[in-house]
Amino acid sequence: MTTESCGAILAELDFHLDGELAPERAAAVEAHLGSCPACAAEFAAKARLRDALRSATRAVKLDPRLAERIRAQSRRPPAASWTRGLMAIAATAIVLVGVGAMYRYYRQQTSPEGYIARWSRQVSAIVRVGLSDHLHCAVFGSVPRKPQPVSQMVQEMGDQYKDLLPLIKDRIPPAYQVMTAHRCTVGGRQYVHLAARDGVHIASLIITRKGADESFAGIAPVMMRSGIAIYGAGVDRFHIAAFETRGHLAYLISDDSTGDNMEMMAAFAPVLGEALRRLES
Amino acid sequence: MRGTLVWLPLSDSNSTARERFDAEAMPHLGDLHRTALRLLGDAARAEDVVQEAYLQGWKSFHRFQPGTNCRAWMFQILFHCVNHYRRKWFRFAQLKEHEEHLQENLPAPPLMPERLTDSDILAALDRVPVDYRSVVLLVDVEEFAYKEVAEILAIPIGTVMSRLSRGRKMLREQLADVARSYGLRAEKGQAR
């Protein structure tokens, strides 16, 4: 009995395995397999590999707590239907127009300090520590559009903190570029501040020494990375990720709403935490 | 996931939407999770990306058409999130569309060795380039039809087929390497 050449059949075996051949082709392949042990062995090997891969992949244990985290996050409601969607859009538009008008009003009527005080009141004291430096220094101050020379950044960071610079530069997402790094003082408190831009957003990494009783302990962390608890907060358009060491508080604050703020901090936290602990010892 | 501490809560009157989302999307969590784990190779990253996919899914759940395939829809969102994540963090080179050319020149793959552990198989899979690995996972493990895979990955169905054949061959080549490293002999005999 002669059937089609092995070459033509072999090219179709993958698709036959998946049941994706048209009925007449499937029948032709079946006929060939019935009379050609070599192709039948190849087909069996493909099926064995598929089954082994399926069971190996499915046997991996997954962390069941992910479901709880996802359920917790989905408590923020979506638009339930297109009518509600439209209503939500309309409501949002009205709110935005209103907020926009109020924002302009406040910007005209009040100093940056007034604006900062207004938003800062809405966050807990521990979040305010980082947010106020970002608002003062990156939002109302100015972050250069061209990066400062590295030598200048190193000098302004000072001997104690200059080693943080390469750690951050190595781990910042490619879209971002560190524009300035310096020490600054806001409200009598000293900060180490690195500010980066990605063309649209500004992100600040802000580090300060802990005051008495200052800690994130008691707040539920958003994620753990390498044993470090990372906390999250948001106010107005600012997204805040933070962690602490024994002697320092570190914040990453940006207006990047794509959700990468937390991820960026998670990338920094292990090395940054280690560097800060070295300073503390 | 982000900004959960002090965002002012919005009204919570959408319990029915949440129940529907829970009923339709949550059962696929395990499938998405293991796929993300095989694509990203790191448990923490995989969890973050899956969580992001569910957040995106929840936010756009009003666009999901009831009665259509929620599992495929969630996978589509997952791959969107994975690609976004990889672009942002790895500057990875996208696969160029010269696969058909490559496929012509491939030698016949070695037959699959008999004795391999699950971790051998996963290690071999992890070495297959991610664009091929994606198709192999979606077809072999998640059992999607080619047409669904084409939609999930936003690629033509012909590309699904060529990446699948090539991906499976690469997997076998990797497994043969593993077997050789154990001093096993890959089975003799070439199917031709």
Contacts between the chains, C-beta under 8 A, distances in Angstrom:
chain1	res1	chain2	res2	distance
A	6	B	191	7.6
A	6	B	192	5.7
A	7	B	192	7.7
A	10	B	108	7.9
A	10	B	191	7.0
A	10	B	192	7.7
A	11	B	165	8.0
A	14	B	161	7.6
A	14	B	164	6.0
A	14	B	165	4.9
A	14	B	168	6.3
A	15	B	146	8.0
A	15	B	161	6.6
A	18	B	139	6.1
A	18	B	145	7.9
A	18	B	146	7.1
A	18	B	164	7.9
A	20	B	145	7.1
A	20	B	146	5.4
A	38	B	189	7.6
A	38	B	191	4.7
A	38	B	192	6.5
A	39	B	191	6.3
A	41	B	111	7.4
A	41	B	189	7.4
A	41	B	191	6.0
A	42	B	111	7.4
A	42	B	191	3.6
A	45	B	111	5.0
A	45	B	112	4.9
A	45	B	191	7.7
A	46	B	168	7.1
A	48	B	112	6.0
A	49	B	112	4.8
A	49	B	168	6.9
A	49	B	171	6.9
A	49	B	172	6.4
A	49	B	175	7.6
A	50	B	140	4.9
A	50	B	168	8.0
A	52	B	112	7.7
A	52	B	116	6.9
A	52	B	121	5.6
A	53	B	121	5.8
A	53	B	125	6.7
A	53	B	136	7.4
A	53	B	140	5.2
A	53	B	141	6.4
A	53	B	171	7.2
A	54	B	140	5.9
A	54	B	141	5.2
A	55	B	118	7.2
A	56	B	118	3.8
A	56	B	119	7.7
A	56	B	121	4.1
A	56	B	122	5.5
A	56	B	125	7.9
A	57	B	34	6.0
A	57	B	38	6.4
A	57	B	122	6.9
A	57	B	125	7.5
A	57	B	137	7.2
A	57	B	141	4.7
A	58	B	34	6.9
A	58	B	141	6.9
A	59	B	118	5.5
A	60	B	34	5.9
A	60	B	37	6.7
A	60	B	122	7.3
A	62	B	30	6.2
A	62	B	33	4.9
A	62	B	34	6.2
A	62	B	37	7.3
A	63	B	43	7.1
A	63	B	47	6.7
A	66	B	29	6.8
A	66	B	33	6.3
A	66	B	47	5.4
A	66	B	50	6.5
A	66	B	51	6.9
A	67	B	26	6.8
A	67	B	29	5.7
A	69	B	1	7.5
A	69	B	47	7.8
A	69	B	51	6.1
A	70	B	26	7.4
A	70	B	29	6.9
A	70	B	50	7.6
A	70	B	51	5.8
A	70	B	54	4.5
A	70	B	55	7.9
A	71	B	22	7.4
A	71	B	26	7.6
A	72	B	4	7.7
A	73	B	1	5.1
A	73	B	4	7.1
A	73	B	51	6.6
A	73	B	54	7.2
A	73	B	55	5.7
A	73	B	58	7.6
A	74	B	18	6.3
A	74	B	21	6.5
A	74	B	22	7.9
A	74	B	54	6.8
A	74	B	55	7.4
A	74	B	58	4.5
A	75	B	12	6.9
A	75	B	18	7.7
A	76	B	7	7.7
A	76	B	9	7.7
A	76	B	10	6.3
A	76	B	58	7.7
A	77	B	10	6.1
A	77	B	11	7.1
A	77	B	12	5.9
A	77	B	13	7.1
A	77	B	14	3.9
A	77	B	17	6.7
A	77	B	18	7.1
A	78	B	14	6.8
A	78	B	17	6.1
A	78	B	21	7.9
A	78	B	58	5.5
A	78	B	59	5.2
A	78	B	60	7.1
A	78	B	61	5.0
A	78	B	62	5.8
A	79	B	62	4.3
A	80	B	14	4.6
A	80	B	16	6.6
A	80	B	17	3.8
A	80	B	61	8.0
A	80	B	62	6.2
A	81	B	17	7.8
A	81	B	62	6.0
A	82	B	62	6.4
A	84	B	14	7.7
A	84	B	62	7.2
A	85	B	62	4.9
A	122	B	6	6.8
A	122	B	8	7.9
A	123	B	6	5.3
A	124	B	5	7.6
A	124	B	6	6.7
A	127	B	5	7.3
A	127	B	6	6.7
A	173	B	88	5.0
A	173	B	89	6.3
A	174	B	88	7.4
A	174	B	91	5.2
A	175	B	88	6.6
A	219	B	5	6.3
A	222	B	1	6.4
A	222	B	2	7.1
A	222	B	4	6.0
A	222	B	5	7.8
A	223	B	1	7.8
A	223	B	44	7.7
A	223	B	48	7.1
A	225	B	44	6.2
A	231	B	5	6.6
A	232	B	1	7.5
A	232	B	2	5.5
A	232	B	3	5.6
A	232	B	4	5.6
A	232	B	5	5.7
A	233	B	3	6.1
A	233	B	4	7.9
A	233	B	5	4.0
A	233	B	6	4.8
A	234	B	2	6.7
A	234	B	3	2.6
A	234	B	4	8.0
A	234	B	5	7.4
A	234	B	6	6.5
A	234	B	7	4.9
A	235	B	6	5.9
A	235	B	7	7.7
A	239	B	2	5.9
A	239	B	3	5.6
A	240	B	3	7.4
A	241	B	2	7.9
A	258	B	84	7.8
A	259	B	1	7.1
A	259	B	2	5.3
A	259	B	52	6.1
A	259	B	55	7.6
A	260	B	88	6.2
A	261	B	2	6.5
A	262	B	1	6.7
A	262	B	2	5.1
A	262	B	48	7.9
A	263	B	48	6.4
A	263	B	85	7.8
A	263	B	88	7.9
A	263	B	89	7.8
A	266	B	44	7.5
A	266	B	48	7.6
A	267	B	89	7.8
